[in-house]
Protein backbone atom coordinates (compact mmCIF):
# COMPACT_ATOMS: atom_id res chain seq x y z
CA UNK A 1 0.00 0.00 0.00
CA UNK A 2 0.94 3.63 -0.44
CA UNK A 3 0.07 5.46 2.77
CA UNK A 4 0.02 9.12 3.76
CA UNK A 5 0.59 10.13 7.39
CA UNK A 6 -0.56 13.46 8.81
CA UNK A 7 0.57 13.68 12.43
CA UNK A 8 1.59 16.06 15.20
CA UNK A 9 5.30 16.86 15.10
CA UNK A 10 5.78 15.72 18.70
CA UNK A 11 5.49 12.17 17.32
CA UNK A 12 8.13 12.66 14.62
CA UNK A 13 10.66 10.22 16.10
CA UNK A 14 8.07 7.49 16.60
CA UNK A 15 6.46 7.81 13.17
CA UNK A 16 9.80 7.95 11.38
CA UNK A 17 10.97 4.81 13.16
CA UNK A 18 7.78 2.89 12.46
CA UNK A 19 7.59 4.10 8.86
CA UNK A 20 11.15 2.88 8.25
CA UNK A 21 10.11 -0.58 9.41
CA UNK A 22 6.79 -0.66 7.56
CA UNK A 23 6.34 -3.02 4.60
CA UNK A 24 4.39 -0.23 2.89
CA UNK A 25 5.43 3.03 1.24
CA UNK A 26 4.76 5.74 3.83
CA UNK A 27 4.86 9.49 3.17
CA UNK A 28 5.06 11.61 6.32
CA UNK A 29 3.78 15.12 7.01
CA UNK A 30 3.70 16.80 10.41
CA UNK A 31 1.72 19.68 11.90
CA UNK A 32 3.19 22.12 14.48
CA UNK A 33 2.85 21.24 18.15
CA UNK A 34 1.28 24.62 18.90
CA UNK A 35 -1.62 23.87 16.54
CA UNK A 36 -3.12 21.88 19.43
CA UNK A 37 -3.73 25.09 21.37
CA UNK A 38 -6.93 25.77 19.40
CA UNK A 39 -9.04 22.76 18.46
CA UNK A 40 -10.93 24.57 15.69
CA UNK A 41 -7.71 25.72 14.05
CA UNK A 42 -6.22 22.24 14.38
CA UNK A 43 -9.29 20.73 12.71
CA UNK A 44 -9.14 23.27 9.89
CA UNK A 45 -5.42 22.67 9.36
CA UNK A 46 -5.77 18.89 9.18
CA UNK A 47 -8.80 19.11 6.88
CA UNK A 48 -6.89 21.42 4.54
CA UNK A 49 -4.09 18.88 4.32
CA UNK A 50 -6.57 16.07 3.67
CA UNK A 51 -8.29 18.08 0.95
CA UNK A 52 -4.97 18.92 -0.74
CA UNK A 53 -4.11 15.26 -1.35
CA UNK A 54 -4.74 14.18 -4.96
CA UNK A 55 -7.31 11.49 -5.64
CA UNK A 56 -6.03 7.94 -6.16
CA UNK A 57 -2.51 8.76 -4.95
CA UNK A 58 -2.80 6.91 -1.63
CA UNK A 59 -4.61 3.85 -0.38
CA UNK A 60 -5.29 5.54 2.96
CA UNK A 61 -4.55 8.70 4.94
CA UNK A 62 -3.36 7.92 8.47
CA UNK A 63 -3.99 10.49 11.21
CA UNK A 64 -1.43 10.63 14.02
CA UNK A 65 -3.75 12.20 16.59
CA UNK A 66 -6.39 11.30 19.14
CA UNK A 67 -9.57 13.32 19.60
CA UNK A 68 -7.17 15.96 20.96
CA UNK A 69 -9.66 18.33 22.57
CA UNK A 70 -12.12 17.61 19.73
CA UNK A 71 -9.58 18.83 17.18
CA UNK A 72 -10.23 15.79 14.96
CA UNK A 73 -14.00 15.59 15.52
CA UNK A 74 -15.75 16.59 12.29
CA UNK A 75 -12.88 15.71 9.96
CA UNK A 76 -14.19 14.29 6.70
CA UNK A 77 -12.68 11.82 4.27
CA UNK A 78 -12.91 13.00 0.69
CA UNK A 79 -11.78 10.50 -1.95
CA UNK A 80 -9.36 8.52 0.24
CA UNK A 81 -10.17 6.61 3.46
CA UNK A 82 -8.96 8.04 6.77
CA UNK A 83 -7.61 5.88 9.58
CA UNK A 84 -7.41 7.29 13.12
CA UNK A 85 -6.53 5.59 16.42
CA UNK A 86 -9.28 5.24 18.99
CA UNK A 87 -7.55 7.64 21.36
CA UNK A 88 -8.58 10.58 23.49
CA UNK A 89 -5.22 12.30 23.30
CA UNK A 90 -1.82 12.12 21.61
CA UNK A 91 -0.63 10.79 24.96
CA UNK A 92 -2.26 7.47 24.02
CA UNK A 93 0.06 7.19 21.02
CA UNK A 94 3.08 7.66 23.25
CA UNK A 95 1.83 5.05 25.73
CA UNK A 96 1.04 2.56 22.98
CA UNK A 97 -2.58 1.75 23.83
CA UNK A 98 -5.84 3.30 24.97
CA UNK A 99 -5.88 0.90 27.93
CA UNK A 100 -2.59 2.32 29.23
CA UNK A 101 -4.01 5.82 28.83
CA UNK A 102 -7.16 4.88 30.71
CA UNK A 103 -5.12 3.28 33.48
CA UNK A 104 -3.18 6.44 34.18
CA UNK A 105 -5.38 9.34 33.05
CA UNK A 106 -8.94 8.29 33.91
CA UNK A 107 -8.45 9.73 37.41
CA UNK A 108 -6.03 12.45 36.28
CA UNK A 109 -7.72 14.23 33.35
CA UNK A 110 -5.54 17.34 33.62
CA UNK A 111 -2.31 15.56 34.51
CA UNK A 112 0.75 17.40 33.16
CA UNK A 113 2.86 15.06 31.04
CA UNK A 114 5.65 15.22 28.52
CA UNK A 115 7.79 13.12 26.22
CA UNK A 116 10.92 13.74 24.18
CA UNK A 117 8.87 15.06 21.26
CA UNK A 118 7.31 17.77 23.41
CA UNK A 119 10.55 18.78 25.09
CA UNK A 120 12.61 19.16 21.92
CA UNK A 121 10.03 21.14 19.93
CA UNK A 122 8.70 24.59 20.79
CA UNK A 123 8.96 26.52 24.03
CA UNK A 124 6.60 24.56 26.27
CA UNK A 125 8.15 21.31 27.51
CA UNK A 126 5.17 19.96 29.44
CA UNK A 127 1.66 19.43 28.13
CA UNK A 128 -1.61 19.00 29.99
CA UNK A 129 -3.84 16.17 28.85
CA UNK A 130 -6.83 17.42 26.82
CA UNK A 131 -9.10 14.73 28.27
CA UNK A 132 -11.10 17.18 30.39
CA UNK A 133 -11.70 19.40 27.36
CA UNK A 134 -12.55 16.44 25.15
CA UNK A 135 -15.08 15.11 27.66
CA UNK A 136 -16.60 18.55 28.23
CA UNK A 137 -15.43 18.69 31.86
CA UNK A 138 -13.46 21.90 31.51
CA UNK A 139 -16.37 24.28 32.18
CA UNK A 140 -16.84 26.47 35.24
CA UNK A 141 -19.90 26.43 37.51
CA UNK A 142 -21.14 29.60 35.82
CA UNK A 143 -20.88 28.00 32.38
CA UNK A 144 -22.77 24.90 33.50
CA UNK A 145 -25.39 27.10 35.20
CA UNK A 146 -25.95 29.08 32.01
CA UNK A 147 -26.58 25.83 30.16
CA UNK A 148 -28.53 23.80 32.73
CA UNK A 149 -29.53 26.08 35.63
CA UNK A 150 -27.99 26.48 39.09
CA UNK A 151 -29.32 23.28 40.66
CA UNK A 152 -28.25 21.07 37.77
CA UNK A 153 -24.88 22.81 37.56
CA UNK A 154 -24.29 22.16 41.26
CA UNK A 155 -25.20 18.51 40.78
CA UNK A 156 -22.81 18.18 37.83
CA UNK A 157 -19.92 19.72 39.77
CA UNK A 158 -20.56 17.62 42.89
CA UNK A 159 -21.05 14.41 40.89
CA UNK A 160 -18.21 14.63 38.39
CA UNK A 161 -15.42 16.57 39.93
CA UNK A 162 -14.85 14.55 43.14
CA UNK A 163 -13.95 11.60 40.91
CA UNK A 164 -10.73 13.35 39.99
CA UNK A 165 -7.76 14.02 42.23
CA UNK A 166 -7.17 17.63 41.29
CA UNK A 167 -4.60 18.25 43.99
CA UNK A 168 -2.12 15.43 43.53
CA UNK A 169 -1.82 15.86 39.77
CA UNK A 170 -0.54 19.43 40.18
CA UNK A 171 2.36 18.10 42.25
CA UNK A 172 3.44 15.56 39.64
CA UNK A 173 5.12 15.77 36.27
CA UNK A 174 4.86 12.63 34.15
CA UNK A 175 7.52 11.77 31.59
CA UNK A 176 6.61 9.12 29.01
CA UNK A 177 9.80 7.40 27.91
CA UNK A 178 9.52 5.47 24.66
CA UNK A 179 12.52 3.08 24.75
CA UNK A 180 12.86 2.80 20.98
CA UNK A 181 13.19 6.56 20.47
CA UNK A 182 14.67 7.76 23.76
CA UNK A 183 18.00 9.61 23.25
CA UNK A 184 18.82 9.09 26.91
CA UNK A 185 19.18 12.50 28.56
CA UNK A 186 15.76 14.18 28.59
CA UNK A 187 14.44 12.15 31.51
CA UNK A 188 17.14 13.34 33.90
CA UNK A 189 16.78 16.94 32.72
CA UNK A 190 13.07 16.88 33.52
CA UNK A 191 13.65 15.09 36.82
CA UNK A 192 16.03 17.84 37.93
CA UNK A 193 13.61 20.55 36.84
CA UNK A 194 10.71 18.88 38.67
CA UNK A 195 12.75 18.59 41.86
CA UNK A 196 13.74 22.25 41.65
CA UNK A 197 10.05 23.16 41.45
CA UNK A 198 9.16 20.85 44.33
CA UNK A 199 7.20 18.42 42.17
CA UNK A 200 7.24 14.65 42.03
CA UNK A 201 8.80 13.17 38.90
CA UNK A 202 6.97 10.12 37.52
CA UNK A 203 8.28 8.10 34.58
CA UNK A 204 5.99 5.88 32.53
CA UNK A 205 7.24 3.49 29.88
CA UNK A 206 5.81 4.23 26.47
CA UNK A 207 5.59 2.10 23.35
CA UNK A 208 5.51 2.49 19.57
CA UNK A 209 3.04 -0.42 19.31
CA UNK A 210 0.00 1.65 18.33
CA UNK A 211 1.88 3.81 15.82
CA UNK A 212 3.58 0.79 14.27
CA UNK A 213 0.23 -0.95 13.87
CA UNK A 214 -1.08 2.17 12.15
CA UNK A 215 1.71 2.46 9.57
CA UNK A 216 1.94 -1.30 9.07
CA UNK A 217 -1.72 -1.39 8.02
CA UNK A 218 -2.84 -3.52 10.97
CA UNK A 219 -6.08 -1.67 11.63
CA UNK A 220 -7.85 -3.72 14.26
CA UNK A 221 -11.39 -2.22 14.51
CA UNK A 222 -11.04 -2.23 18.30
CA UNK A 223 -8.04 0.11 18.05
CA UNK A 224 -8.65 2.12 14.88
CA UNK A 225 -11.55 3.82 13.11
CA UNK A 226 -11.51 3.57 9.31
CA UNK A 227 -13.47 6.41 7.71
CA UNK A 228 -14.59 5.66 4.13
CA UNK A 229 -14.74 8.38 1.45
CA UNK A 230 -17.50 10.83 2.36
CA UNK A 231 -17.50 9.73 5.99
CA UNK A 232 -16.95 12.00 8.98
CA UNK A 233 -15.42 11.47 12.43
CA UNK A 234 -17.72 11.78 15.43
CA UNK A 235 -16.64 11.72 19.07
CA UNK A 236 -18.15 9.15 21.44
CA UNK A 237 -16.20 10.04 24.61
CA UNK A 238 -16.21 6.67 26.30
CA UNK A 239 -13.25 4.42 27.13
CA UNK A 240 -13.85 1.82 24.42
CA UNK A 241 -15.18 3.18 21.14
CA UNK A 242 -13.99 6.80 21.63
CA UNK A 243 -14.85 7.80 18.05
CA UNK A 244 -17.15 6.55 15.31
CA UNK A 245 -18.53 7.42 11.90
CA UNK A 246 -20.94 10.33 12.00
CA UNK A 247 -24.56 9.55 11.22
CA UNK A 248 -24.54 12.47 8.78
CA UNK A 249 -24.44 11.56 5.12
CA UNK A 250 -21.31 12.30 3.13
CA UNK A 251 -21.22 15.36 0.94
C-alpha positions as CSV (number, residue, x, y, z in Angstrom):
1,X,0.0,0.0,0.0
2,X,0.9,3.6,-0.4
3,X,0.1,5.5,2.8
4,X,0.0,9.1,3.8
5,X,0.6,10.1,7.4
6,X,-0.6,13.5,8.8
7,X,0.6,13.7,12.4
8,X,1.6,16.1,15.2
9,X,5.3,16.9,15.1
10,X,5.8,15.7,18.7
11,X,5.5,12.2,17.3
12,X,8.1,12.7,14.6
13,X,10.7,10.2,16.1
14,X,8.1,7.5,16.6
15,X,6.5,7.8,13.2
16,X,9.8,8.0,11.4
17,X,11.0,4.8,13.2
18,X,7.8,2.9,12.5
19,X,7.6,4.1,8.9
20,X,11.2,2.9,8.3
21,X,10.1,-0.6,9.4
22,X,6.8,-0.7,7.6
23,X,6.3,-3.0,4.6
24,X,4.4,-0.2,2.9
25,X,5.4,3.0,1.2
26,X,4.8,5.7,3.8
27,X,4.9,9.5,3.2
28,X,5.1,11.6,6.3
29,X,3.8,15.1,7.0
30,X,3.7,16.8,10.4
31,X,1.7,19.7,11.9
32,X,3.2,22.1,14.5
33,X,2.8,21.2,18.1
34,X,1.3,24.6,18.9
35,X,-1.6,23.9,16.5
36,X,-3.1,21.9,19.4
37,X,-3.7,25.1,21.4
38,X,-6.9,25.8,19.4
39,X,-9.0,22.8,18.5
40,X,-10.9,24.6,15.7
41,X,-7.7,25.7,14.1
42,X,-6.2,22.2,14.4
43,X,-9.3,20.7,12.7
44,X,-9.1,23.3,9.9
45,X,-5.4,22.7,9.4
46,X,-5.8,18.9,9.2
47,X,-8.8,19.1,6.9
48,X,-6.9,21.4,4.5
49,X,-4.1,18.9,4.3
50,X,-6.6,16.1,3.7
51,X,-8.3,18.1,1.0
52,X,-5.0,18.9,-0.7
53,X,-4.1,15.3,-1.3
54,X,-4.7,14.2,-5.0
55,X,-7.3,11.5,-5.6
56,X,-6.0,7.9,-6.2
57,X,-2.5,8.8,-5.0
58,X,-2.8,6.9,-1.6
59,X,-4.6,3.9,-0.4
60,X,-5.3,5.5,3.0
61,X,-4.6,8.7,4.9
62,X,-3.4,7.9,8.5
63,X,-4.0,10.5,11.2
64,X,-1.4,10.6,14.0
65,X,-3.7,12.2,16.6
66,X,-6.4,11.3,19.1
67,X,-9.6,13.3,19.6
68,X,-7.2,16.0,21.0
69,X,-9.7,18.3,22.6
70,X,-12.1,17.6,19.7
71,X,-9.6,18.8,17.2
72,X,-10.2,15.8,15.0
73,X,-14.0,15.6,15.5
74,X,-15.7,16.6,12.3
75,X,-12.9,15.7,10.0
76,X,-14.2,14.3,6.7
77,X,-12.7,11.8,4.3
78,X,-12.9,13.0,0.7
79,X,-11.8,10.5,-1.9
80,X,-9.4,8.5,0.2
81,X,-10.2,6.6,3.5
82,X,-9.0,8.0,6.8
83,X,-7.6,5.9,9.6
84,X,-7.4,7.3,13.1
85,X,-6.5,5.6,16.4
86,X,-9.3,5.2,19.0
87,X,-7.5,7.6,21.4
88,X,-8.6,10.6,23.5
89,X,-5.2,12.3,23.3
90,X,-1.8,12.1,21.6
91,X,-0.6,10.8,25.0
92,X,-2.3,7.5,24.0
93,X,0.1,7.2,21.0
94,X,3.1,7.7,23.3
95,X,1.8,5.0,25.7
96,X,1.0,2.6,23.0
97,X,-2.6,1.7,23.8
98,X,-5.8,3.3,25.0
99,X,-5.9,0.9,27.9
100,X,-2.6,2.3,29.2
101,X,-4.0,5.8,28.8
102,X,-7.2,4.9,30.7
103,X,-5.1,3.3,33.5
104,X,-3.2,6.4,34.2
105,X,-5.4,9.3,33.1
106,X,-8.9,8.3,33.9
107,X,-8.5,9.7,37.4
108,X,-6.0,12.4,36.3
109,X,-7.7,14.2,33.4
110,X,-5.5,17.3,33.6
111,X,-2.3,15.6,34.5
112,X,0.8,17.4,33.2
113,X,2.9,15.1,31.0
114,X,5.6,15.2,28.5
115,X,7.8,13.1,26.2
116,X,10.9,13.7,24.2
117,X,8.9,15.1,21.3
118,X,7.3,17.8,23.4
119,X,10.5,18.8,25.1
120,X,12.6,19.2,21.9
121,X,10.0,21.1,19.9
122,X,8.7,24.6,20.8
123,X,9.0,26.5,24.0
124,X,6.6,24.6,26.3
125,X,8.2,21.3,27.5
126,X,5.2,20.0,29.4
127,X,1.7,19.4,28.1
128,X,-1.6,19.0,30.0
129,X,-3.8,16.2,28.8
130,X,-6.8,17.4,26.8
131,X,-9.1,14.7,28.3
132,X,-11.1,17.2,30.4
133,X,-11.7,19.4,27.4
134,X,-12.5,16.4,25.1
135,X,-15.1,15.1,27.7
136,X,-16.6,18.5,28.2
137,X,-15.4,18.7,31.9
138,X,-13.5,21.9,31.5
139,X,-16.4,24.3,32.2
140,X,-16.8,26.5,35.2
141,X,-19.9,26.4,37.5
142,X,-21.1,29.6,35.8
143,X,-20.9,28.0,32.4
144,X,-22.8,24.9,33.5
145,X,-25.4,27.1,35.2
146,X,-26.0,29.1,32.0
147,X,-26.6,25.8,30.2
148,X,-28.5,23.8,32.7
149,X,-29.5,26.1,35.6
150,X,-28.0,26.5,39.1
151,X,-29.3,23.3,40.7
152,X,-28.2,21.1,37.8
153,X,-24.9,22.8,37.6
154,X,-24.3,22.2,41.3
155,X,-25.2,18.5,40.8
156,X,-22.8,18.2,37.8
157,X,-19.9,19.7,39.8
158,X,-20.6,17.6,42.9
159,X,-21.0,14.4,40.9
160,X,-18.2,14.6,38.4
161,X,-15.4,16.6,39.9
162,X,-14.9,14.6,43.1
163,X,-14.0,11.6,40.9
164,X,-10.7,13.3,40.0
165,X,-7.8,14.0,42.2
166,X,-7.2,17.6,41.3
167,X,-4.6,18.2,44.0
168,X,-2.1,15.4,43.5
169,X,-1.8,15.9,39.8
170,X,-0.5,19.4,40.2
171,X,2.4,18.1,42.3
172,X,3.4,15.6,39.6
173,X,5.1,15.8,36.3
174,X,4.9,12.6,34.1
175,X,7.5,11.8,31.6
176,X,6.6,9.1,29.0
177,X,9.8,7.4,27.9
178,X,9.5,5.5,24.7
179,X,12.5,3.1,24.8
180,X,12.9,2.8,21.0
181,X,13.2,6.6,20.5
182,X,14.7,7.8,23.8
183,X,18.0,9.6,23.3
184,X,18.8,9.1,26.9
185,X,19.2,12.5,28.6
186,X,15.8,14.2,28.6
187,X,14.4,12.1,31.5
188,X,17.1,13.3,33.9
189,X,16.8,16.9,32.7
190,X,13.1,16.9,33.5
191,X,13.7,15.1,36.8
192,X,16.0,17.8,37.9
193,X,13.6,20.6,36.8
194,X,10.7,18.9,38.7
195,X,12.7,18.6,41.9
196,X,13.7,22.2,41.6
197,X,10.0,23.2,41.5
198,X,9.2,20.9,44.3
199,X,7.2,18.4,42.2
200,X,7.2,14.7,42.0
201,X,8.8,13.2,38.9
202,X,7.0,10.1,37.5
203,X,8.3,8.1,34.6
204,X,6.0,5.9,32.5
205,X,7.2,3.5,29.9
206,X,5.8,4.2,26.5
207,X,5.6,2.1,23.3
208,X,5.5,2.5,19.6
209,X,3.0,-0.4,19.3
210,X,0.0,1.7,18.3
211,X,1.9,3.8,15.8
212,X,3.6,0.8,14.3
213,X,0.2,-1.0,13.9
214,X,-1.1,2.2,12.2
215,X,1.7,2.5,9.6
216,X,1.9,-1.3,9.1
217,X,-1.7,-1.4,8.0
218,X,-2.8,-3.5,11.0
219,X,-6.1,-1.7,11.6
220,X,-7.8,-3.7,14.3
221,X,-11.4,-2.2,14.5
222,X,-11.0,-2.2,18.3
223,X,-8.0,0.1,18.1
224,X,-8.7,2.1,14.9
225,X,-11.5,3.8,13.1
226,X,-11.5,3.6,9.3
227,X,-13.5,6.4,7.7
228,X,-14.6,5.7,4.1
229,X,-14.7,8.4,1.4
230,X,-17.5,10.8,2.4
231,X,-17.5,9.7,6.0
232,X,-16.9,12.0,9.0
233,X,-15.4,11.5,12.4
234,X,-17.7,11.8,15.4
235,X,-16.6,11.7,19.1
236,X,-18.1,9.2,21.4
237,X,-16.2,10.0,24.6
238,X,-16.2,6.7,26.3
239,X,-13.3,4.4,27.1
240,X,-13.8,1.8,24.4
241,X,-15.2,3.2,21.1
242,X,-14.0,6.8,21.6
243,X,-14.9,7.8,18.0
244,X,-17.1,6.5,15.3
245,X,-18.5,7.4,11.9
246,X,-20.9,10.3,12.0
247,X,-24.6,9.6,11.2
248,X,-24.5,12.5,8.8
249,X,-24.4,11.6,5.1
250,X,-21.3,12.3,3.1
251,X,-21.2,15.4,0.9
